[in-house]
Amino acid sequence: MQRLDRQAIALISNHADPAADIGGEEAGGQNVYVRQVGEHLAELGWQVDMFTRRINATDPTIVEHTPHCRTIRLKAGPEEFIPRDEQFAHMPEFVQSFQEFQSKQGMAYPLIHTNYWLSAWIGLQLQKNGGTQLVHTYHSLGAVKYQSIPELPDIASTRLAVEKEILENADCIIATSPQEKESLRNLVSPLGQVEIIPCGTDISNFRPMSRTEARAHLGLSPQDRVVLYVGRFDPRKGIETFVRAGALLHQKGIPNLKLIIAGGSSPDKADGQERLRIEALVKELGLEEVTTFAGRVDHDSLPYYYAATDVSVVPSHYEPFGLVAIEAMACGAPVVASDVGGLQFTVVPEETGLLVPPQDHEAFAEAIERIICNEAWAQQLRKQATINVNQRFSWSGVAIQLTELYRHVLAKSLMHEQPWNFRSTPIRHQSYPSKILSKNLCQS
């Protein structure tokens, strides 16, 4: 039954289970976003129910994260893993399961926050029933994604239509960066209400620690020059760019070079083919002795990897935000990232890391070398990176902004003629000490 002392709201994330282990099959930034947002909203007084698609018959239907935040797994197609691009046919069943849950539990959700375009379609169907306010976060935008792939999937036209419909019909769209808002306006529609509220990171978990301690924990030497990638195995994540950049650094004779690739599931899963391809590339380029495939790393162990690294690389072809970048910076790791999307918002060039053209392994190699070969500058970057994240990207700050937005949307629904005057206050870019630039080469 609904808890009468709290306002119930629903977060829908059909393909990204908030209760899933991060780093597994299609389990990444969106899973983290939804769960962290849910838990922190609960701390602020909401009753938060997070709905996702059930993919394993043995998984519990309801997972209680905190007394007022839970994940609810609904039947929508076979109870097995289905790639997200193949899930649309099962979304009507998701809507039916959601409505049945509300009826059985006596729940009423005056506000639904959907995540990703598939969940947007669900939200639009529920909105048509009336009485529900709809807020949406894209996480990934088809209009951007499809610019970088040679052959569009069969679902492309449906996805683009839904992304336009949700922008024009939701009560509010949450863009996680100014760059994402600009993409929405230029590539999707000039209509609809868009507010900017960034993603966050768990600064109680992702925080600076002794690099010596972190390396000892991972079995790394103090002399190693460690370059780290964290994320899923997906061609769009740019792991090939990272590996080819590593090959250039190796060819130049950078001493004690260590490349670490953390994340992914197993070869028999959906991302296994990409992992096998990357492993073959590592072998082809003669990098087997300097490359470690760390596999899936749990939430509590990730800070050791970030703290141990000299450079954390985010070579994605596109990122609406890029949670890995702020996790790394929170732990004091300088970031070299693609100059795209939300990474232009999260990484402050020359102050917390460097931005380079996507899919340009030579530019990535040069940027990595600049940092790992000048320890004085790297120390300054590490310090500024942590300050930057703590001031701009805490989950508690994100939840406060979302609470303000939700309350405005709910109040507006009661006053149909009220103009939109919500003013979120994103934590803005801070100034830092003067830049320290260096192009010194590594010394043996």
HUHU-V399502 format. One record per residue. N is the residue number from 1. RES is the residue in one small letter. SS is DSSP state (alpha for helix, beta for strand, coil for the rest). D_FIRST is the distance of its C-alpha to the first C-alpha in Angstrom with 2 decimals. Layout:
((N;RES;SS;D_FIRST) (N;RES;SS;D_FIRST))
//
This chain:
((1;m;coil;0.00) (2;q;coil;3.79) (3;r;coil;6.33) (4;l;coil;8.71) (5;d;coil;11.74) (6;r;coil;11.70) (7;q;beta;12.34) (8;a;beta;10.60) (9;i;beta;13.46) (10;a;beta;14.33) (11;l;beta;17.49) (12;i;beta;19.08) (13;s;coil;21.90) (14;n;coil;22.60) (15;h;coil;25.74) (16;a;coil;25.32) (17;d;coil;22.70) (18;p;coil;21.67) (19;a;coil;21.49) (20;a;coil;24.96) (21;d;coil;28.11) (22;i;coil;30.03) (23;g;coil;33.48) (24;g;coil;32.79) (25;e;coil;33.00) (26;e;coil;31.95) (27;a;coil;29.99) (28;g;coil;31.25) (29;g;alpha;30.83) (30;q;alpha;27.91) (31;n;alpha;25.80) (32;v;alpha;26.81) (33;y;alpha;26.16) (34;v;alpha;22.58) (35;r;alpha;21.58) (36;q;alpha;23.59) (37;v;alpha;22.38) (38;g;alpha;18.72) (39;e;alpha;19.39) (40;h;alpha;21.60) (41;l;alpha;19.34) (42;a;alpha;16.68) (43;e;alpha;19.61) (44;l;coil;20.21) (45;g;coil;16.90) (46;w;beta;14.71) (47;q;beta;11.35) (48;v;beta;13.04) (49;d;beta;12.10) (50;m;beta;15.48) (51;f;beta;16.19) (52;t;beta;19.41) (53;r;beta;21.41) (54;r;coil;21.55) (55;i;coil;25.23) (56;n;coil;25.44) (57;a;coil;24.23) (58;t;coil;24.28) (59;d;coil;22.02) (60;p;coil;18.52) (61;t;coil;15.86) (62;i;beta;13.72) (63;v;beta;15.74) (64;e;beta;14.54) (65;h;beta;17.29) (66;t;beta;16.33) (67;p;coil;13.52) (68;h;coil;12.32) (69;c;beta;13.82) (70;r;beta;13.42) (71;t;beta;15.29) (72;i;beta;13.98) (73;r;beta;16.98) (74;l;beta;17.36) (75;k;coil;20.19) (76;a;coil;22.94) (77;g;coil;26.31) (78;p;coil;27.84) (79;e;coil;26.02) (80;e;coil;28.87) (81;f;coil;30.17) (82;i;coil;31.33) (83;p;coil;33.22) (84;r;alpha;31.47) (85;d;alpha;34.29) (86;e;alpha;33.60) (87;q;coil;29.86) (88;f;alpha;30.04) (89;a;alpha;30.51) (90;h;alpha;27.08) (91;m;alpha;25.16) (92;p;alpha;24.62) (93;e;alpha;22.76) (94;f;alpha;20.59) (95;v;alpha;19.75) (96;q;alpha;19.01) (97;s;alpha;16.77) (98;f;alpha;14.83) (99;q;alpha;14.48) (100;e;alpha;13.51) (101;f;alpha;10.66) (102;q;alpha;9.38) (103;s;alpha;10.05) (104;k;alpha;8.65) (105;q;alpha;5.12) (106;g;coil;5.55) (107;m;coil;6.38) (108;a;coil;9.79) (109;y;coil;12.33) (110;p;coil;15.38) (111;l;beta;17.22) (112;i;beta;17.88) (113;h;beta;20.46) (114;t;beta;22.29) (115;n;beta;24.81) (116;y;alpha;27.99) (117;w;alpha;29.31) (118;l;alpha;27.43) (119;s;alpha;24.08) (120;a;alpha;25.81) (121;w;alpha;26.49) (122;i;alpha;22.83) (123;g;alpha;22.00) (124;l;alpha;24.85) (125;q;alpha;23.65) (126;l;alpha;20.19) (127;q;alpha;22.12) (128;k;alpha;24.23) (129;n;coil;21.42) (130;g;coil;21.48) (131;g;coil;19.23) (132;t;coil;18.74) (133;q;beta;20.95) (134;l;beta;22.38) (135;v;beta;23.86) (136;h;beta;25.76) (137;t;beta;27.67) (138;y;coil;30.34) (139;h;coil;31.20) (140;s;coil;34.12) (141;l;coil;36.09) (142;g;alpha;37.81) (143;a;alpha;40.52) (144;v;alpha;41.57) (145;k;alpha;41.00) (146;y;coil;43.07) (147;q;coil;46.03) (148;s;coil;46.66) (149;i;coil;46.45) (150;p;coil;49.37) (151;e;coil;47.55) (152;l;coil;44.35) (153;p;coil;41.71) (154;d;coil;41.03) (155;i;coil;37.64) (156;a;alpha;39.30) (157;s;alpha;39.74) (158;t;alpha;36.14) (159;r;alpha;34.90) (160;l;alpha;37.27) (161;a;alpha;36.24) (162;v;alpha;32.49) (163;e;alpha;33.30) (164;k;alpha;35.33) (165;e;alpha;32.79) (166;i;alpha;29.98) (167;l;alpha;32.43) (168;e;alpha;33.50) (169;n;alpha;30.20) (170;a;coil;27.47) (171;d;coil;26.85) (172;c;beta;28.12) (173;i;beta;29.49) (174;i;beta;29.53) (175;a;beta;32.85) (176;t;coil;33.21) (177;s;coil;36.92) (178;p;alpha;39.58) (179;q;alpha;41.08) (180;e;alpha;37.98) (181;k;alpha;37.89) (182;e;alpha;41.58) (183;s;alpha;41.04) (184;l;alpha;38.40) (185;r;alpha;40.84) (186;n;alpha;43.88) (187;l;alpha;42.57) (188;v;coil;39.58) (189;s;coil;39.66) (190;p;coil;40.78) (191;l;coil;37.88) (192;g;coil;34.37) (193;q;coil;33.08) (194;v;beta;33.38) (195;e;beta;32.66) (196;i;beta;33.68) (197;i;coil;31.33) (198;p;coil;32.56) (199;c;coil;30.90) (200;g;coil;31.01) (201;t;beta;31.70) (202;d;coil;30.70) (203;i;coil;33.74) (204;s;coil;32.87) (205;n;coil;33.41) (206;f;coil;35.90) (207;r;coil;38.63) (208;p;coil;42.39) (209;m;coil;43.83) (210;s;coil;47.34) (211;r;alpha;48.68) (212;t;alpha;50.86) (213;e;alpha;47.91) (214;a;alpha;45.89) (215;r;alpha;48.89) (216;a;alpha;49.65) (217;h;alpha;46.09) (218;l;alpha;46.54) (219;g;coil;50.15) (220;l;coil;51.65) (221;s;coil;54.96) (222;p;coil;55.44) (223;q;coil;58.01) (224;d;coil;55.73) (225;r;beta;54.99) (226;v;beta;51.44) (227;v;beta;49.91) (228;l;beta;46.25) (229;y;beta;44.07) (230;v;beta;40.32) (231;g;coil;38.22) (232;r;coil;37.74) (233;f;coil;40.71) (234;d;coil;40.94) (235;p;alpha;44.23) (236;r;alpha;42.79) (237;k;alpha;42.13) (238;g;coil;45.92) (239;i;alpha;46.46) (240;e;alpha;49.83) (241;t;alpha;50.89) (242;f;alpha;50.06) (243;v;alpha;52.04) (244;r;alpha;55.01) (245;a;alpha;55.04) (246;g;alpha;55.08) (247;a;alpha;58.02) (248;l;alpha;59.97) (249;l;alpha;59.39) (250;h;alpha;60.46) (251;q;alpha;63.57) (252;k;coil;64.47) (253;g;coil;64.56) (254;i;coil;61.74) (255;p;coil;61.97) (256;n;coil;59.15) (257;l;beta;56.82) (258;k;beta;53.47) (259;l;beta;51.01) (260;i;beta;47.48) (261;i;beta;45.00) (262;a;beta;41.52) (263;g;coil;38.58) (264;g;coil;38.09) (265;s;coil;37.15) (266;s;coil;39.69) (267;p;coil;42.51) (268;d;coil;40.77) (269;k;coil;37.83) (270;a;coil;37.86) (271;d;coil;39.35) (272;g;alpha;41.89) (273;q;alpha;44.61) (274;e;alpha;44.61) (275;r;alpha;44.82) (276;l;alpha;47.75) (277;r;alpha;49.43) (278;i;alpha;49.14) (279;e;alpha;50.42) (280;a;alpha;53.37) (281;l;alpha;54.07) (282;v;alpha;54.09) (283;k;alpha;56.63) (284;e;alpha;58.69) (285;l;coil;58.98) (286;g;coil;59.99) (287;l;coil;57.02) (288;e;coil;55.89) (289;e;coil;57.28) (290;v;coil;55.56) (291;t;beta;52.16) (292;t;beta;49.18) (293;f;beta;46.16) (294;a;beta;43.57) (295;g;beta;40.81) (296;r;coil;37.15) (297;v;coil;36.78) (298;d;coil;33.63) (299;h;alpha;32.11) (300;d;alpha;33.79) (301;s;alpha;37.18) (302;l;alpha;37.46) (303;p;alpha;38.66) (304;y;alpha;41.65) (305;y;alpha;42.68) (306;y;alpha;42.44) (307;a;alpha;44.28) (308;a;alpha;46.95) (309;t;coil;47.77) (310;d;coil;50.52) (311;v;beta;48.99) (312;s;beta;45.61) (313;v;beta;46.12) (314;v;beta;43.72) (315;p;coil;45.89) (316;s;coil;43.33) (317;h;coil;44.76) (318;y;coil;41.98) (319;e;coil;38.93) (320;p;coil;36.71) (321;f;coil;36.12) (322;g;coil;36.92) (323;l;alpha;34.67) (324;v;alpha;37.31) (325;a;alpha;39.81) (326;i;alpha;37.86) (327;e;alpha;36.82) (328;a;alpha;40.53) (329;m;alpha;41.71) (330;a;alpha;39.25) (331;c;coil;41.02) (332;g;coil;44.39) (333;a;coil;45.35) (334;p;coil;47.41) (335;v;beta;46.19) (336;v;beta;48.35) (337;a;beta;46.31) (338;s;beta;46.92) (339;d;coil;47.70) (340;v;coil;44.93) (341;g;coil;41.68) (342;g;coil;39.48) (343;l;alpha;41.81) (344;q;alpha;44.20) (345;f;alpha;41.63) (346;t;alpha;40.61) (347;v;coil;44.07) (348;v;coil;46.74) (349;p;beta;50.06) (350;e;coil;52.65) (351;e;coil;50.35) (352;t;coil;47.42) (353;g;beta;48.80) (354;l;beta;50.47) (355;l;beta;49.60) (356;v;beta;51.72) (357;p;coil;51.90) (358;p;coil;49.49) (359;q;coil;51.08) (360;d;coil;54.19) (361;h;alpha;54.75) (362;e;alpha;57.97) (363;a;alpha;56.24) (364;f;alpha;53.51) (365;a;alpha;56.24) (366;e;alpha;58.13) (367;a;alpha;55.10) (368;i;alpha;54.11) (369;e;alpha;57.73) (370;r;alpha;57.93) (371;i;alpha;55.16) (372;i;alpha;55.97) (373;c;coil;59.63) (374;n;coil;59.40) (375;e;alpha;57.62) (376;a;alpha;58.21) (377;w;alpha;56.47) (378;a;alpha;53.67) (379;q;alpha;52.98) (380;q;alpha;52.74) (381;l;alpha;50.34) (382;r;alpha;48.11) (383;k;alpha;47.98) (384;q;alpha;47.31) (385;a;alpha;44.63) (386;t;alpha;42.50) (387;i;alpha;43.08) (388;n;alpha;42.13) (389;v;alpha;38.72) (390;n;alpha;37.81) (391;q;alpha;38.68) (392;r;alpha;37.12) (393;f;coil;34.33) (394;s;beta;31.86) (395;w;alpha;28.18) (396;s;alpha;27.37) (397;g;alpha;29.69) (398;v;alpha;28.15) (399;a;alpha;24.61) (400;i;alpha;26.13) (401;q;alpha;27.79) (402;l;alpha;24.71) (403;t;alpha;22.78) (404;e;alpha;25.77) (405;l;alpha;25.81) (406;y;alpha;22.14) (407;r;alpha;22.52) (408;h;alpha;25.74) (409;v;alpha;24.38) (410;l;alpha;21.55) (411;a;alpha;24.17) (412;k;alpha;26.62) (413;s;alpha;24.38) (414;l;alpha;24.67) (415;m;coil;28.45) (416;h;coil;29.74) (417;e;coil;33.29) (418;q;coil;32.65) (419;p;coil;34.62) (420;w;coil;33.19) (421;n;coil;34.26) (422;f;coil;31.92) (423;r;coil;34.06) (424;s;coil;32.57) (425;t;coil;34.80) (426;p;coil;35.22) (427;i;coil;36.96) (428;r;coil;40.43) (429;h;coil;43.28) (430;q;coil;45.14) (431;s;coil;48.86) (432;y;coil;50.29) (433;p;coil;53.74) (434;s;coil;56.44) (435;k;coil;56.23) (436;i;coil;58.10) (437;l;coil;59.36) (438;s;coil;61.04) (439;k;coil;62.41) (440;n;coil;64.11) (441;l;coil;64.42) (442;c;coil;63.41) (443;q;coil;66.10) (444;s;coil;66.72))
//
